[in-house]
Every structure is written in C-alpha cells, then in structure tokens.
C-alpha cells in the first residue's frame, strides 16, 4: 500500500498528463534530479502511450537527466491517495480529483511530435516550475 502514515514527513508528488510520455516524465525526472530522495515522485497518464517520447528523453539527456528507463503508465488509485501534491498537465477532467490533496495545473505545450528545439523550451519551463514546487514543499534541492 502506498498511502503515507502521519509520521511520514516526506512529501509525495504525482505528475499527470494524458500519455505520460513527455511532460509528466520530464517533470518526474527534474524532481528526482533536484530533490533526490527528499520527495517521493510518481507520474501517470489517463491514456498512457506505448513509450516515452524520444525527444523528451534526448532533451533531458542534454542536461544530464536520464529518463530513458521511464515507461508510460496509467495512474492508479493507490498512487493518487499517496500523493500530497497532484500536478496535472493537460489532462483536464480526465485527471482524478480527491479531497484533501493539493492540486496544481501546469499549462504546458505538448512536446509530442515536436522538434528537439521545441521540446527544450518545454523542458526548461518544466524545470523552472519544479524548482518552484520544491521551494513550496520546503525540501532542499541538490
């Protein structure tokens, strides 16, 4: 079971997008890279793709973050319940809503089918937002 106990002080963040192949994978990569094990990181999609967007993998690799092993997956009820913060990225009404959770909706361009130059801009936007998220969680970034 993934639910946190009251004694567990480590925050958990769930990144959600439709295909869990680009934006949410990059956000998870950024958060794992910047916060290390100070935050539990999850990502999921409402209609997961078969594989992670190669341009997203390449753009993240350029800055030393490896998301090549990340695989798109559907969000689960257990993961949503474990999350303290749920960050949605373009999944609208298909994203789950649970009482007592902190929600953020990040309006980000979809990198699917875009050039590496375009994806770099999305990557950098996500990086800035993740830094702000880390600060709001009160954890130290590396």
N, CA, C and O of each residue as an XYZ file, in Angstrom:
568
protein
N       0.850     -1.182      0.000
C       0.000      0.000      0.000
C       0.889      1.235      0.000
O       1.888      1.281      0.717
N       0.537      2.223     -0.789
C       1.366      3.413     -0.940
C       0.956      4.569     -0.038
O       1.662      5.576      0.014
N      -0.157      4.458      0.668
C      -0.610      5.579      1.483
C       0.419      5.917      2.546
O       1.050      5.037      3.132
N       0.570      7.202      2.776
C       1.536      7.642      3.753
C       0.912      7.623      5.143
O      -0.298      7.795      5.294
N       1.743      7.414      6.149
C       1.293      7.486      7.524
C       1.515      8.904      8.023
O       2.311      9.642      7.442
N       0.828      9.299      9.085
C       1.030     10.659      9.605
C       2.476     10.947      9.992
O       2.897     12.104      9.983
N       3.247      9.904     10.333
C       4.643     10.104     10.731
C       5.579     10.294      9.547
O       6.725     10.704      9.728
N       5.108     10.004      8.340
C       5.944     10.104      7.139
C       5.988     11.569      6.702
O       5.000     12.105      6.201
N       7.132     12.202      6.895
C       7.259     13.624      6.593
C       7.700     13.898      5.157
O       7.738     15.053      4.734
N       8.029     12.865      4.415
C       8.489     13.058      3.045
C       7.276     13.316      2.149
O       6.369     12.486      2.084
N       7.253     14.464      1.455
C       6.111     14.725      0.570
C       6.142     13.825     -0.663
O       7.205     13.386     -1.102
N       4.976     13.563     -1.205
C       4.844     12.765     -2.425
C       4.157     13.614     -3.488
O       3.161     14.285     -3.218
N       4.705     13.573     -4.699
C       4.183     14.356     -5.815
C       3.850     13.417     -6.960
O       4.633     12.532     -7.307
N       2.682     13.622     -7.538
C       2.240     12.860     -8.704
C       2.086     13.820     -9.870
O       1.336     14.792     -9.783
N       2.795     13.551    -10.965
C       2.671     14.319    -12.201
C       1.767     13.548    -13.155
O       2.007     12.372    -13.430
N       0.726     14.210    -13.659
C      -0.229     13.566    -14.550
C      -0.351     14.312    -15.869
O      -0.465     15.537    -15.890
N      -0.326     13.568    -16.970
C      -0.687     14.107    -18.272
C      -1.408     12.999    -19.035
O      -1.571     11.898    -18.509
N      -1.826     13.264    -20.224
C      -2.637     12.287    -20.948
C      -1.847     11.010    -21.236
O      -2.261      9.919    -20.844
N      -0.721     11.149    -21.914
C       0.009      9.974    -22.380
C       1.153      9.538    -21.481
O       1.727      8.471    -21.701
N       1.503     10.335    -20.468
C       2.603     10.014    -19.565
C       3.864      9.671    -20.360
O       4.611      8.760    -20.005
N       4.082     10.414    -21.434
C       5.201     10.115    -22.323
C       6.161     11.281    -22.493
O       7.269     11.092    -22.994
N       5.763     12.478    -22.091
C       6.603     13.644    -22.309
C       6.663     14.541    -21.082
O       7.588     14.445    -20.275
N       5.663     15.418    -20.948
C       5.669     16.418    -19.876
C       5.800     15.812    -18.484
O       6.662     16.224    -17.709
N       4.960     14.847    -18.164
C       4.993     14.279    -16.815
C       6.280     13.496    -16.570
O       6.776     13.461    -15.444
N       6.820     12.873    -17.602
C       8.082     12.149    -17.451
C       9.239     13.127    -17.231
O      10.118     12.876    -16.407
N       9.236     14.239    -17.969
C      10.287     15.243    -17.760
C      10.173     15.845    -16.363
O      11.188     16.048    -15.697
N       8.949     16.135    -15.908
C       8.758     16.706    -14.577
C       9.246     15.739    -13.498
O       9.906     16.151    -12.543
N       8.924     14.463    -13.648
C       9.380     13.463    -12.683
C      10.906     13.392    -12.686
O      11.531     13.296    -11.629
N      11.496     13.440    -13.867
C      12.955     13.427    -13.961
C      13.587     14.621    -13.279
O      14.558     14.482    -12.536
N      13.028     15.801    -13.535
C      13.527     17.019    -12.892
C      13.439     16.893    -11.371
O      14.409     17.170    -10.666
N      12.271     16.472    -10.863
C      12.086     16.422     -9.416
C      13.012     15.399     -8.775
O      13.591     15.668     -7.723
N      13.159     14.254     -9.379
C      14.085     13.251     -8.837
C      15.521     13.788     -8.835
O      16.273     13.573     -7.884
N      15.885     14.484     -9.905
C      17.236     15.033    -10.035
C      17.492     16.132     -8.998
O      18.545     16.153     -8.361
N      16.540     17.032     -8.834
C      16.739     18.200     -7.977
C      16.476     17.927     -6.497
O      17.102     18.547     -5.638
N      15.564     17.015     -6.190
C      15.206     16.774     -4.786
C      15.740     15.451     -4.256
O      15.662     15.191     -3.056
N      16.278     14.617     -5.130
C      16.804     13.330     -4.670
C      15.733     12.510     -3.976
O      14.599     12.418     -4.447
N      16.106     11.918     -2.855
C      15.145     11.082     -2.144
C      14.346     11.854     -1.091
O      13.693     11.246     -0.242
N      14.395     13.190     -1.142
C      13.627     14.014     -0.203
C      12.142     14.059     -0.560
O      11.319     14.493      0.247
N      11.802     13.612     -1.765
C      10.419     13.617     -2.242
C      10.149     12.278     -2.925
O      10.986     11.771     -3.672
N       8.967     11.711     -2.661
C       8.520     10.541     -3.416
C       7.898     11.061     -4.707
O       7.029     11.932     -4.675
N       8.340     10.531     -5.835
C       7.923     11.036     -7.146
C       7.185      9.948     -7.914
O       7.662      8.820     -8.040
N       6.014     10.310     -8.424
C       5.210      9.411     -9.248
C       4.778     10.151    -10.499
O       4.694     11.379    -10.504
N       4.506      9.405    -11.557
C       3.892     10.005    -12.740
C       2.940      8.993    -13.345
O       3.081      7.786    -13.152
N       1.973      9.506    -14.076
C       0.998      8.620    -14.699
C       0.228      9.360    -15.777
O       0.340     10.576    -15.927
N      -0.548      8.604    -16.517
C      -1.343      9.178    -17.587
C      -2.764      8.655    -17.562
O      -3.057      7.617    -16.971
N      -3.639      9.402    -18.222
C      -5.022      8.962    -18.334
C      -5.179      7.962    -19.468
O      -6.046      7.089    -19.414
N      -4.345      8.083    -20.493
C      -4.334      7.147    -21.630
C      -2.872      6.965    -22.039
O      -2.443      7.534    -23.042
N      -2.100      6.183    -21.279
C      -0.658      6.089    -21.493
C      -0.265      5.641    -22.900
O      -0.902      4.784    -23.512
N       0.806      6.255    -23.381
C       1.393      5.881    -24.672
C       2.141      4.563    -24.515
O       2.263      4.035    -23.410
N       2.636      4.043    -25.625
C       3.401      2.799    -25.597
C       4.843      3.014    -25.135
O       5.471      2.109    -24.585
N       5.359      4.230    -25.367
C       6.743      4.508    -24.988
C       6.919      5.985    -24.694
O       6.105      6.816    -25.098
N       7.999      6.301    -23.982
C       8.326      7.683    -23.659
C       8.801      8.394    -24.922
O       9.501      7.812    -25.751
N       8.414      9.644    -25.054
C       8.757     10.486    -26.195
C      10.288     10.579    -26.313
O      10.960     11.020    -25.381
N      10.826     10.164    -27.454
C      12.279     10.157    -27.648
C      12.865     11.555    -27.572
O      13.967     11.726    -27.052
N      12.162     12.554    -28.074
C      12.673     13.928    -27.996
C      12.757     14.384    -26.536
O      13.672     15.123    -26.174
N      11.815     13.953    -25.699
C      11.871     14.282    -24.271
C      13.080     13.602    -23.624
O      13.791     14.213    -22.826
N      13.304     12.341    -23.972
C      14.474     11.606    -23.453
C      15.755     12.329    -23.867
O      16.651     12.527    -23.047
N      15.839     12.723    -25.142
C      17.043     13.386    -25.663
C      17.257     14.751    -25.008
O      18.380     15.094    -24.640
N      16.184     15.529    -24.864
C      16.300     16.867    -24.278
C      16.751     16.788    -22.823
O      17.557     17.603    -22.375
N      16.237     15.817    -22.096
C      16.648     15.663    -20.700
C      18.089     15.156    -20.610
O      18.835     15.577    -19.726
N      18.481     14.270    -21.499
C      19.852     13.758    -21.504
C      20.852     14.883    -21.730
O      21.960     14.841    -21.195
N      20.477     15.884    -22.514
C      21.368     17.026    -22.776
C      21.763     17.752    -21.498
O      22.828     18.365    -21.435
N      20.912     17.686    -20.481
C      21.212     18.375    -19.222
C      21.580     17.389    -18.115
O      21.601     17.744    -16.936
N      21.869     16.156    -18.505
C      22.354     15.167    -17.549
C      21.290     14.444    -16.746
O      21.594     13.868    -15.702
N      20.049     14.462    -17.209
C      18.971     13.751    -16.521
C      18.514     12.612    -17.419
O      18.060     12.835    -18.541
N      18.637     11.401    -16.919
C      18.309     10.208    -17.699
C      16.890      9.736    -17.393
O      16.606      9.266    -16.291
N      16.002      9.867    -18.381
C      14.633      9.355    -18.228
C      14.373      8.220    -19.220
O      13.222      7.845    -19.443
N      15.426      7.677    -19.811
C      15.283      6.640    -20.833
C      14.599      5.383    -20.303
O      13.950      4.665    -21.064
N      14.736      5.111    -19.013
C      14.124      3.904    -18.457
C      12.685      4.132    -17.992
O      12.003      3.181    -17.611
N      12.220      5.372    -18.018
C      10.854      5.673    -17.586
C       9.873      5.129    -18.610
O      10.077      5.283    -19.814
N       8.824      4.503    -18.143
C       7.807      3.924    -19.016
C       6.445      4.526    -18.714
O       6.065      4.642    -17.549
N       5.701      4.913    -19.752
C       4.349      5.431    -19.519
C       3.495      4.398    -18.782
O       3.543      3.201    -19.066
N       2.723      4.896    -17.839
C       1.828      4.029    -17.086
C       0.567      4.782    -16.710
O       0.563      6.011    -16.640
N      -0.479      4.056    -16.473
C      -1.742      4.654    -16.053
C      -1.650      4.986    -14.567
O      -1.067      4.225    -13.795
N      -2.215      6.101    -14.170
C      -2.239      6.431    -12.751
C      -3.147      5.417    -12.051
O      -4.092      4.894    -12.641
N      -2.840      5.159    -10.801
C      -3.643      4.226    -10.021
C      -4.220      4.947     -8.814
O      -3.700      5.973     -8.376
N      -5.283      4.402     -8.295
C      -5.929      4.956     -7.118
C      -4.956      5.007     -5.943
O      -4.941      5.987     -5.197
N      -4.142      3.961     -5.770
C      -3.171      3.928     -4.677
C      -2.168      5.071     -4.774
O      -1.826      5.696     -3.770
N      -1.698      5.339     -5.990
C      -0.722      6.418     -6.168
C      -1.363      7.770     -5.904
O      -0.753      8.627     -5.265
N      -2.579      7.974     -6.384
C      -3.264      9.254     -6.136
C      -3.462      9.451     -4.641
O      -3.261     10.552     -4.128
N      -3.849      8.413     -3.949
C      -4.063      8.521     -2.498
C      -2.753      8.803     -1.750
O      -2.768      9.476     -0.719
N      -1.638      8.304     -2.250
C      -0.341      8.511     -1.603
C       0.204      9.916     -1.836
O       1.021     10.404     -1.055
N      -0.242     10.564     -2.904
C       0.305     11.875     -3.275
C      -0.210     12.983     -2.371
O      -1.388     13.017     -2.014
N       0.686     13.885     -2.009
C       0.309     15.107     -1.302
C      -0.023     16.201     -2.303
O      -0.921     17.015     -2.087
N       0.726     16.201     -3.411
C       0.553     17.202     -4.460
C       0.320     16.468     -5.775
O       1.050     15.539     -6.122
N      -0.709     16.899     -6.500
C      -1.004     16.338     -7.810
C      -0.879     17.466     -8.823
O      -1.600     18.462     -8.764
N       0.055     17.285     -9.756
C       0.298     18.293    -10.788
C      -0.221     17.729    -12.102
O       0.299     16.737    -12.612
N      -1.253     18.374    -12.645
C      -1.803     17.934    -13.926
C      -1.253     18.811    -15.039
O      -0.937     19.984    -14.843
N      -1.149     18.196    -16.219
C      -0.568     18.870    -17.380
C      -1.388     18.518    -18.612
O      -0.975     17.691    -19.425
N      -2.532     19.139    -18.747
C      -3.301     18.962    -19.963
C      -4.264     17.798    -19.995
O      -4.763     17.454    -21.067
N      -4.550     17.168    -18.850
C      -5.495     16.047    -18.912
C      -6.910     16.458    -18.519
O      -7.824     15.635    -18.573
N      -7.107     17.705    -18.130
C      -8.447     18.237    -17.889
C      -9.284     17.395    -16.944
O      -8.816     16.970    -15.888
N     -10.519     17.160    -17.333
C     -11.464     16.426    -16.490
C     -11.102     14.959    -16.317
O     -11.649     14.298    -15.435
N     -10.200     14.434    -17.128
C      -9.802     13.028    -17.016
C      -8.870     12.794    -15.833
O      -8.675     11.651    -15.418
N      -8.287     13.866    -15.282
C      -7.407     13.726    -14.124
C      -8.244     13.529    -12.866
O      -9.314     14.123    -12.734
N      -7.766     12.701    -11.943
C      -8.529     12.419    -10.726
C      -8.548     13.608     -9.770
O      -7.601     14.393     -9.718
N      -9.624     13.726     -9.026
C      -9.744     14.761     -8.001
C     -10.138     14.071     -6.700
O     -11.177     13.415     -6.619
N      -9.305     14.225     -5.698
C      -9.543     13.633     -4.387
C      -9.534     14.747     -3.347
O      -8.684     15.635     -3.411
N     -10.449     14.720     -2.402
C     -10.461     15.740     -1.345
C      -9.166     15.709     -0.541
O      -8.572     14.650     -0.336
N      -8.745     16.873     -0.095
C      -7.588     16.970      0.781
C      -6.247     16.972      0.084
O      -5.212     17.005      0.751
N      -6.231     16.939     -1.223
C      -4.977     16.965     -1.977
C      -4.711     18.386     -2.462
O      -5.636     19.160     -2.708
N      -3.448     18.706     -2.592
C      -3.064     19.983     -3.203
C      -2.946     19.749     -4.702
O      -2.260     18.828     -5.144
N      -3.615     20.586     -5.473
C      -3.612     20.444     -6.926
C      -2.967     21.644     -7.577
O      -3.174     22.785     -7.163
N      -2.182     21.371     -8.604
C      -1.642     22.410     -9.472
C      -1.895     21.962    -10.901
O      -1.744     20.784    -11.223
N      -2.276     22.886    -11.747
C      -2.453     22.584    -13.166
C      -1.450     23.428    -13.928
O      -1.547     24.655    -13.955
N      -0.490     22.766    -14.545
C       0.541     23.464    -15.288
C       0.160     23.487    -16.762
O       0.077     22.444    -17.410
N      -0.071     24.682    -17.279
C      -0.388     24.844    -18.707
C       0.930     24.793    -19.485
O       1.677     25.770    -19.545
N       1.188     23.642    -20.068
C       2.429     23.417    -20.805
C       2.105     22.932    -22.208
O       1.131     22.208    -22.415
N       2.915     23.330    -23.158
C       2.763     22.823    -24.519
C       3.084     21.344    -24.554
O       3.960     20.878    -23.825
N       2.385     20.606    -25.392
C       2.613     19.170    -25.532
C       3.809     18.958    -26.461
O       3.798     19.435    -27.596
N       4.846     18.245    -25.990
C       6.020     18.028    -26.830
C       5.845     16.927    -27.881
O       6.734     16.727    -28.709
N       4.735     16.224    -27.864
C       4.524     15.107    -28.803
C       4.636     15.584    -30.249
O       3.956     16.520    -30.668
N       5.506     14.922    -30.994
C       5.670     15.221    -32.411
C       6.398     16.513    -32.717
O       6.432     16.940    -33.871
N       6.978     17.143    -31.716
C       7.653     18.433    -31.900
C       9.164     18.235    -32.077
O       9.713     17.177    -31.771
N       9.807     19.280    -32.577
C      11.256     19.252    -32.776
C      11.977     19.286    -31.432
O      11.394     19.666    -30.416
N      13.225     18.893    -31.432
C      14.028     18.918    -30.209
C      14.153     20.351    -29.684
O      14.193     20.559    -28.471
N      14.216     21.332    -30.573
C      14.304     22.726    -30.143
C      13.056     23.110    -29.352
O      13.157     23.767    -28.315
N      11.894     22.710    -29.828
C      10.634     22.986    -29.145
C      10.614     22.282    -27.786
O      10.236     22.880    -26.779
N      11.017     21.024    -27.764
C      10.992     20.229    -26.539
C      11.944     20.807    -25.496
O      11.667     20.735    -24.299
N      13.058     21.378    -25.937
C      13.977     22.021    -24.990
C      13.275     23.149    -24.233
O      13.475     23.309    -23.029
N      12.458     23.924    -24.933
C      11.709     25.005    -24.284
C      10.724     24.468    -23.246
O      10.593     25.030    -22.159
N      10.036     23.383    -23.586
C       9.112     22.753    -22.643
C       9.893     22.218    -21.440
O       9.480     22.395    -20.294
N      11.020     21.564    -21.711
C      11.889     21.029    -20.642
C      12.297     22.128    -19.675
O      12.207     21.950    -18.460
N      12.742     23.259    -20.200
C      13.216     24.352    -19.356
C      12.074     24.976    -18.551
O      12.261     25.349    -17.393
N      10.895     25.091    -19.163
C       9.714     25.595    -18.468
C       9.372     24.665    -17.304
O       9.110     25.125    -16.193
N       9.374     23.371    -17.561
C       9.091     22.394    -16.510
C      10.134     22.488    -15.401
O       9.785     22.430    -14.222
N      11.405     22.634    -15.761
C      12.464     22.754    -14.756
C      12.233     23.921    -13.817
O      12.399     23.784    -12.605
N      11.851     25.067    -14.362
C      11.567     26.246    -13.525
C      10.392     25.988    -12.585
O      10.425     26.365    -11.414
N       9.357     25.343    -13.111
C       8.180     25.055    -12.288
C       8.506     24.046    -11.187
O       8.009     24.162    -10.067
N       9.336     23.063    -11.507
C       9.729     22.077    -10.493
C      10.543     22.748     -9.394
O      10.377     22.415     -8.220
N      11.415     23.681     -9.746
C      12.177     24.408     -8.726
C      11.236     25.159     -7.790
O      11.448     25.169     -6.577
N      10.198     25.788     -8.341
C       9.208     26.492     -7.511
C       8.436     25.509     -6.633
O       8.144     25.797     -5.472
N       8.113     24.356     -7.194
C       7.414     23.320     -6.432
C       8.263     22.859     -5.263
O       7.762     22.732     -4.145
N       9.536     22.608     -5.505
C      10.444     22.171     -4.432
C      10.480     23.206     -3.315
O      10.407     22.858     -2.137
N      10.591     24.469     -3.685
C      10.608     25.535     -2.675
C       9.319     25.538     -1.858
O       9.352     25.750     -0.646
N       8.183     25.304     -2.517
C       6.897     25.318     -1.800
C       6.740     24.102     -0.884
O       5.972     24.140      0.077
N       7.466     23.032     -1.181
C       7.405     21.829     -0.353
C       8.321     21.923      0.864
O       8.210     21.124      1.794
N       9.219     22.894      0.852
C      10.134     23.069      1.972
C      11.235     22.036      2.038
O      11.777     21.764      3.110
N      11.575     21.446      0.874
C      12.682     20.489      0.848
C      13.872     21.148      0.163
O      13.719     22.133     -0.559
N      15.042     20.603      0.393
C      16.259     21.145     -0.193
C      16.520     20.506     -1.540
O      16.430     19.287     -1.690
N      16.843     21.335     -2.519
C      17.235     20.783     -3.819
C      18.734     20.608     -3.843
O      19.463     21.280     -3.114
N      19.192     19.695     -4.692
C      20.614     19.371     -4.775
C      21.307     20.215     -5.808
O      22.513     20.075     -6.012
